């Protein structure tokens, strides 16, 4: 899936991504990086609103799973089950969130094929100005055999 195709999908199916100015910086089956500008995500302190940072981190993690499942021809309905977010310092400008797998992909796909449902953990790192500004961890559930 190209960066352009992923971005078009996100903007069409998850309208919040368009409102937040989310752009796909890089996407592969190993990692997805999304970027977002400060302006539509600003808070009263002229920094990124915490909910925006969390949303972009969540979206990067979801996108990574979407890209991987699509690449393997495993149509699924993908939802987040739980997450945590650590905010390390304020973000006073444009930022990125890069997602990577934490869980065992082979076990996840075996369970999805066998039971039609599987869970996996994904991490996202929020960065600003070359520094890590936040850390996200989410657990996602895929329900097999269904199109997004």
matplotlib code that plots the C-alpha trace (Angstrom):
import matplotlib.pyplot as plt

x = [0.0, 1.4, 1.6, -0.9, -3.3, -3.1, -3.6, -6.6, -8.1, -7.6, -9.1, -12.1, -12.9, -11.6, -12.6, -10.9, -7.6, -8.3, -9.5, -6.2, -4.1, -2.7, -0.2, 1.4, 5.1, 6.1, 4.4, 5.6, 4.7, 7.3, 6.4, 4.0, 4.9, 2.2, 2.8, 0.5, 0.8, 0.4, -2.3, -5.3, -4.1, -3.2, -4.3, -4.6, -0.8, 0.2, 1.3, -0.3, -3.4, -2.8, -5.8, -4.4, -1.1, -2.9, -5.2, -2.2, -0.3, -3.4, -4.0, -0.4, -0.7, -4.1, -2.6, 0.4, -2.0, -4.2, -1.2, 0.1, -3.3, -3.9, -0.5, -1.2, -4.7, -6.4, -9.5, -10.4, -12.4, -9.8, -10.6, -8.7, -9.4, -7.2, -4.3, -2.0, -0.2, 2.8, 3.4, 7.1, 7.2, 5.0, 5.0, 5.3, 5.2, 4.5, 5.0, 5.1, 4.0, 5.8, 4.2, 5.9, 4.7, 5.2, 3.3, 4.0, 2.6, 2.8, 0.8, -1.7, -2.3, -2.6, -5.2, -7.1, -7.2, -8.2, -10.6, -11.6, -10.5, -7.0, -5.3, -2.0, 0.0, 1.4, 3.7, 3.8, 6.4, 5.5, 8.4, 8.9, 12.1, 14.1, 13.1, 10.7, 7.7, 5.3, 4.9, 1.7, 0.9, -2.3, -3.9, -6.0, -8.5, -9.0, -12.1, -11.4, -13.3, -14.7, -13.7, -12.7]
y = [0.0, 3.4, 6.3, 8.1, 5.2, 4.9, 8.6, 8.6, 5.7, 7.4, 10.7, 9.0, 6.4, 8.2, 11.9, 13.0, 12.3, 14.9, 17.5, 17.0, 17.4, 13.9, 13.0, 9.6, 10.2, 6.6, 3.2, -0.4, -3.7, -3.0, 0.6, 3.4, 7.1, 9.7, 13.4, 16.2, 20.0, 22.0, 24.4, 22.1, 20.2, 23.2, 23.7, 26.8, 26.6, 26.8, 23.1, 20.0, 18.9, 15.6, 14.0, 14.9, 13.3, 10.2, 10.1, 10.3, 7.6, 5.4, 6.0, 5.1, 1.8, 1.0, 1.9, -0.4, -3.3, -2.3, -2.2, -5.6, -7.3, -5.8, -6.9, -10.5, -10.6, -10.9, -8.7, -7.9, -5.5, -3.9, -2.1, -0.9, -2.7, -0.7, 1.7, 3.8, 7.0, 8.5, 12.2, 12.9, 16.6, 19.3, 19.4, 23.0, 22.3, 19.7, 16.1, 12.5, 9.2, 6.0, 2.6, -0.8, -4.2, -5.4, -8.6, -11.9, -11.4, -15.1, -16.1, -13.3, -14.4, -18.1, -17.2, -15.0, -17.9, -20.5, -18.6, -15.6, -13.2, -12.3, -9.6, -7.9, -5.1, -2.2, 0.7, 4.2, 6.8, 10.5, 12.7, 16.4, 18.3, 15.1, 14.1, 11.5, 13.4, 10.5, 6.7, 4.8, 1.2, -0.3, -3.6, -4.2, -6.9, -8.1, -9.9, -12.0, -12.3, -8.8, -5.9, -2.6]
z = [0.0, -1.0, 1.4, -0.8, -0.8, 3.0, 3.5, 1.2, 3.0, 6.4, 5.3, 3.7, 6.4, 9.6, 9.0, 12.2, 10.4, 7.8, 10.4, 12.3, 9.2, 9.4, 6.6, 5.9, 6.2, 5.6, 5.5, 5.3, 6.9, 9.5, 10.6, 9.8, 10.5, 10.5, 10.8, 12.0, 12.2, 15.4, 14.1, 14.1, 17.2, 19.4, 23.0, 25.2, 26.0, 22.3, 22.4, 21.0, 22.8, 24.6, 22.9, 19.5, 20.3, 21.5, 18.5, 16.0, 18.0, 17.9, 14.2, 13.4, 15.3, 13.7, 10.3, 10.7, 11.4, 8.4, 6.1, 7.3, 7.1, 3.7, 2.4, 3.5, 2.0, 5.4, 5.3, 8.9, 11.0, 13.3, 16.6, 19.6, 22.8, 25.3, 25.3, 27.5, 26.7, 28.5, 27.8, 28.3, 27.4, 25.7, 21.9, 20.6, 16.9, 14.2, 15.3, 14.2, 15.5, 14.4, 15.1, 15.4, 16.4, 20.0, 19.7, 17.8, 14.3, 13.3, 16.4, 15.8, 12.2, 13.2, 15.8, 13.3, 10.8, 13.4, 15.6, 13.4, 16.1, 17.4, 19.6, 19.2, 20.9, 19.0, 20.2, 18.8, 19.6, 19.4, 18.3, 18.0, 17.0, 17.1, 20.6, 21.9, 23.3, 24.1, 24.2, 23.3, 23.7, 22.4, 22.1, 19.0, 18.1, 14.5, 13.5, 10.4, 7.2, 7.2, 5.0, 6.7]

ax = plt.figure().add_subplot(projection="3d")
ax.plot(x, y, z, "-o")
ax.set_aspect("equal")
plt.show()
